[in-house]
Amino acid sequence: MDLRVYFEKIREAEREMTSDFVTVVSNATSDGGKAGVMTEVTRSVAARMIVEQSARAASPEETEEYRLQAGREREAAEVLAQAGRLQFAVVSAADPRSAKAAPKPAKA
């Protein structure tokens, strides 16, 4: 392939894309590429992948489903990270700071 034609196709594909980040779906390739893997990439990377036929642009429905799934995975990761950050302190009764916070016994 002529390099001028190749890069012109990439520039043309990039001009057709409206957003800065594009969701693409991979195609099976002879070098071991797995078909059906969705990812979000920059416009220039997406254009190159589409021209090289290693991926195709995802449909709006596929993009929406991908973003919902990514959001669920991000929330699950945040919950796990917060669980790892849980902190507690053991305070003895002799600690003067605990006397202020502890309720005083009622007088009869």
Secondary structure as UniProt FT lines:
FT   HELIX           3..16
FT   STRAND          21..26
FT   TURN            30..31
FT   TURN            35..36
FT   STRAND          38..42
FT   HELIX           43..51
FT   TURN            52..53
FT   STRAND          55..57
FT   HELIX           60..84
FT   TURN            93..94
FT   HELIX           96..101
//
